Amino acid sequence: MEQRFSMPKAPARQERCFVENGIRFSVISDRILRVEKGAYTDCRTQVVFCRDFADPDFNVTKSQDKLSIETNFCRFDVDLETLSTKVRFASPLKCGVVEASPLAMANMGGTARTLDGTFGVLGGFKGKREKKDHFFLGHLRKGIFATNGVTELDDSSSFLLLEDGSVAKREEGVDKYILAFGDDYLYGLKEFFKLTGAAPVIPKYALSNWWSRYHAYSDVEYLALMDKFESKDVPLTVATIDMDWHRVSSVPKDAEYRSMQGRGWTGYSFEKSLFPDHKGFLHALKQRGLAVTMNLHPRDGVRYFEDMYEDMARAVGVDPATKQTVRFDLTDRRFLCAYFDILHHPYEADGVDFWWIDWQQGTKSEMEGLDPLWLLNHYHFLDNCRDGKRGLILSRFAGLGSHRYPLGFSGDTFVCWRSLRFQPYFTALAANAGYTWWSHDIGGHLMGVGDQGLYLRWLQFGVFSPINRLHSNNKGRSKEPWIYPKVESIAEDFMRLRHRLLPFLYTASVRTNRDGVPLVSPMYYFDDDPRSRSKKYRNQYYFGESMLVCPMCRKGTRLKVWLPKGEWYDFFTGEKIVGDREFVYDCPLDRYPVFVKSGSVVPMLPARKGNSMAFDALELRLYPFGEGEKSAEYTLFDEEGSLKATVTTTDGGVKIALEPRGICTKEVRVTNEKGEPLGTISLDGEPCTLCVKCRA
């Protein structure tokens, strides 16, 4: 266990810590103050991973029952009796003097544990409602930003992560962090990631198109479906096998169960009537270039009818002859190791890449106060990273710090326009909790009557969202494009586009990991115009740092949008649009409101058949410089290396300089904002340049 899940302590520098009146203060950075009272700890916690990432200068003064800590950015005034804190910013920010304790009303919101059963209705995040975990309302938890510039992260009840990989409840006390980020959201998010751990780089295969459906497929039926997608030249890179891969209807009637959903909800043995040769089935998926994930509902433990029951029982000290259920308990070291070694690793050796942890069974575990969902996410992700592998899971949000365990599964929403209208806002807002990799059921899950326009607009949003995972209920209408004949060809084109955007998406994932820049973020991260915060345009969001998406979430083909200052280009037509204005955008079904900043470089895969994810050939789409712009740099990342592109104006043209660094790219096709070719560069591992005549 220590080898797999060890968690070294995260000590703070002693020169940045001091004690006053039994209270330990740690000046973590110019903008972060830690306040502890009671039992101090230097251990990592469920939320905080690192407290030693800055070296701030600060001064301390005391006056009666007040303590002031002044950094280069702000002054923290702490009441030594109540521990309430006021913050005065040194720079002339709009925030002014603020209280750091009663901040629920000022908090700008974060994200929710689940959207199960919701149809676009948002619950609150104030008081006790923040901890709700049930259907029909999306209950937002607080994020790390506030309208007054200061938030308080209370880590007092967070469990400790011990060096041997286990977790422990901490002694009672106060442990809180005052985050004085002002309205510098990108910098604040970067500091938050330093404090709580970086968001991992997403494996490339997860960034293209997924297929998923809650349906009892047979192996023959599933493979035939994958072949039909291939025959229509619609690339898929992830095959999701929902819960019916294991025994459901054939579970013995005397099998013990605790799940409200029924005795067949938990399972680990393939259903032989559907998958007589599961190894052959998984191998066939891998031959088709697909990563594989399978669904888990582990609440009911391992029961006597499972193929691996005897091994599991012996591993935890149960006599198999008794048929006693092996209880699910990740706080038990014996069960934890056996859970992975016996139940999961053999299937991974057969071809399963990662697991979909579909935990819906509440927040209680064998250790009082410890959320089993958090345990599942933590251990599953670390286990999936073994042997140097780039880890991945699909699971629900379990509180601040969950960004370390991507991806998020937002749950079973209703198929309706209102659900779709909610998802862009919800996805962008999640950046305020550092949770940047939400995966929605694209197209919706529950109910629905097959509205073809709704299907297409939802799919188009999926193409310009973190994860494009088509999904549906067994009783609803499925999400294959050919089921929607009026929009089939358009839907297929957009799925091809999603695959072509892999270089842009993977580079954005690396940027999130290295620099804390989200793939999807609210407009106010980049624009300080009041309209960037208005409810009227709250669905608009940045997609990376160069694209602005204004999602179509209603019937029709016209949408009122607002573009910030500068020059923008329609991603689909190349039309130039001057910003700092509101206007009505005409959006036929074969287009989507996506706008690219002037001077941007957007990398894509060339149009080609198949689902290859190799960046061996690339297309760089160049957007003209705006007024006062003369050069731009863009570094594209691949799993093997990087490619730096520098674009500069010349007399009568543009020069593109490419600097490859271990990347496998052999050819780069350069196009203009309309996708028209400007030239081709052949790479042999050495820097190259291409000069293009002025397009005017």
Secondary structure as GFF3:
##gff-version 3
##sequence-region A 1 696
A	DSSP	alpha_helix	2	5	.	.	.	ID=ss1
A	DSSP	three_ten_helix	14	16	.	.	.	ID=ss2
A	DSSP	beta_strand	17	20	.	.	.	ID=ss3
A	DSSP	beta_strand	23	29	.	.	.	ID=ss4
A	DSSP	beta_strand	32	38	.	.	.	ID=ss5
A	DSSP	beta_strand	44	45	.	.	.	ID=ss6
A	DSSP	beta_strand	58	63	.	.	.	ID=ss7
A	DSSP	beta_strand	66	71	.	.	.	ID=ss8
A	DSSP	beta_strand	74	79	.	.	.	ID=ss9
A	DSSP	beta_strand	85	89	.	.	.	ID=ss10
A	DSSP	beta_strand	97	99	.	.	.	ID=ss11
A	DSSP	beta_strand	122	123	.	.	.	ID=ss12
A	DSSP	three_ten_helix	127	131	.	.	.	ID=ss13
A	DSSP	beta_strand	138	139	.	.	.	ID=ss14
A	DSSP	beta_strand	151	154	.	.	.	ID=ss15
A	DSSP	beta_strand	160	161	.	.	.	ID=ss16
A	DSSP	beta_strand	167	168	.	.	.	ID=ss17
A	DSSP	beta_strand	173	179	.	.	.	ID=ss18
A	DSSP	alpha_helix	185	196	.	.	.	ID=ss19
A	DSSP	three_ten_helix	204	207	.	.	.	ID=ss20
A	DSSP	beta_strand	209	211	.	.	.	ID=ss21
A	DSSP	alpha_helix	219	231	.	.	.	ID=ss22
A	DSSP	beta_strand	238	241	.	.	.	ID=ss23
A	DSSP	three_ten_helix	243	245	.	.	.	ID=ss24
A	DSSP	alpha_helix	278	287	.	.	.	ID=ss25
A	DSSP	beta_strand	291	296	.	.	.	ID=ss26
A	DSSP	three_ten_helix	298	300	.	.	.	ID=ss27
A	DSSP	alpha_helix	309	315	.	.	.	ID=ss28
A	DSSP	three_ten_helix	320	322	.	.	.	ID=ss29
A	DSSP	alpha_helix	333	338	.	.	.	ID=ss30
A	DSSP	pi_helix	339	344	.	.	.	ID=ss31
A	DSSP	alpha_helix	345	350	.	.	.	ID=ss32
A	DSSP	beta_strand	354	357	.	.	.	ID=ss33
A	DSSP	alpha_helix	372	384	.	.	.	ID=ss34
A	DSSP	three_ten_helix	386	388	.	.	.	ID=ss35
A	DSSP	three_ten_helix	402	404	.	.	.	ID=ss36
A	DSSP	beta_strand	408	409	.	.	.	ID=ss37
A	DSSP	alpha_helix	417	429	.	.	.	ID=ss38
A	DSSP	three_ten_helix	430	433	.	.	.	ID=ss39
A	DSSP	beta_strand	438	439	.	.	.	ID=ss40
A	DSSP	alpha_helix	452	463	.	.	.	ID=ss41
A	DSSP	beta_strand	468	470	.	.	.	ID=ss42
A	DSSP	three_ten_helix	481	483	.	.	.	ID=ss43
A	DSSP	alpha_helix	488	500	.	.	.	ID=ss44
A	DSSP	alpha_helix	502	515	.	.	.	ID=ss45
A	DSSP	beta_strand	520	522	.	.	.	ID=ss46
A	DSSP	three_ten_helix	523	525	.	.	.	ID=ss47
A	DSSP	three_ten_helix	530	533	.	.	.	ID=ss48
A	DSSP	three_ten_helix	535	537	.	.	.	ID=ss49
A	DSSP	beta_strand	541	543	.	.	.	ID=ss50
A	DSSP	beta_strand	547	549	.	.	.	ID=ss51
A	DSSP	beta_strand	558	563	.	.	.	ID=ss52
A	DSSP	beta_strand	567	570	.	.	.	ID=ss53
A	DSSP	beta_strand	576	578	.	.	.	ID=ss54
A	DSSP	beta_strand	581	586	.	.	.	ID=ss55
A	DSSP	beta_strand	594	597	.	.	.	ID=ss56
A	DSSP	beta_strand	601	604	.	.	.	ID=ss57
A	DSSP	beta_strand	617	622	.	.	.	ID=ss58
A	DSSP	beta_strand	631	637	.	.	.	ID=ss59
A	DSSP	beta_strand	642	650	.	.	.	ID=ss60
A	DSSP	beta_strand	653	661	.	.	.	ID=ss61
A	DSSP	beta_strand	667	671	.	.	.	ID=ss62
A	DSSP	beta_strand	677	682	.	.	.	ID=ss63
A	DSSP	beta_strand	688	693	.	.	.	ID=ss64
###
